[in-house]
Amino acid sequence: MNRKVVLVTGGSSGIGKAIGIYLTGKGFKVYGTSRNLKKQEGFKEFELLELDVTKSDTISAAINSIIEREGKLDVLINNAGVGITGPIEETPITEISKAFDTNLNGPIRMIQTVLPQMRSQKKGLIINITSIAGNMGLPYRGIYSASKGALSLVTEALRMETKDFGIQIADLAPGDFATNIAAGRYHAPANNNSSYPSYSKVLDMINTDVDAAQDPIVVAKKVHSIIIKNNPKVHYKVGVFLQKFSLFLKSVLPDTLYERLLLNHYKL
């Protein structure tokens, strides 16, 4: 059987792991990635390759390995990402740069590396996992929103640039899902030295929302539905009704009224 070969970045946990397990169960040959394979010795759900999206040499090595083994790469799912919270004024530029290097430059590095192979195949699919938060500027999550929003715009541009090569590109924006993103997220210190006393309260709300969020298998099922489509759309959303409805409200309400709704939601 000529199974489709799928590469999922950040596949050792959270949404990436759920995607890998689900697609494996659907008969795909799945490769995931982890920055440090030594920490994944008990991982058996699907094969992991060592890859850091901020390091081009690891990207080339992993993708070349897949092509040598399989002779092709059908689907790239750019899932690896990092969280970052804090008042923009109090977030170090070095941390902002790290977030953009992972959330935006990382997927671009992956895309630049796989496109020659997909172009030679005259087919391929790239799914960029962005975020519903990338469609709006959220208080104390502005950098995260900006990095994911930028990747969404890159998706739009790439679709037009690659339309003659048989390559399909889509953007899937999840809302809040139960993952361990908070554990690896950079938090600007929420303490008495901050000039933004409301930050601590909003941070607690953000973490509570993640803890109570949906199972990431919902995202995995949506990814599968995109893969099996003949002509995927540009943008897809997955999440609870209110999160998706907030995007509709943003498209129809005056900016200041929508801003007021967000302020009320965060009790600011």
Buried (B, 14 or more C-beta within 10 A) or exposed (E): EEEBBBBBBBBBBBBBBBBBBBBBEBEBBBBBBBBEBEEBEEBEBBBBBBBBBBBBEBBEEBBEBBBEEBEBBBBBBBBBBBBBBBBBEBBEEEBBEBBBBBBBBBBBBBBEBBBEBBBEBEEBBBBBBBBBBBBBBBBBBBBBBBBBBBBBEBBEEBBEEBEEBEBBBBBBBBBBBBBEBBEEBBBBEBEEEBEBEBBBBBBEBBBEEBEEBBEBBBBBBBBBEBBEEEEBEEBBBBBBEEBBEBBEBBEEEEEEEBBEEBEEBBEE
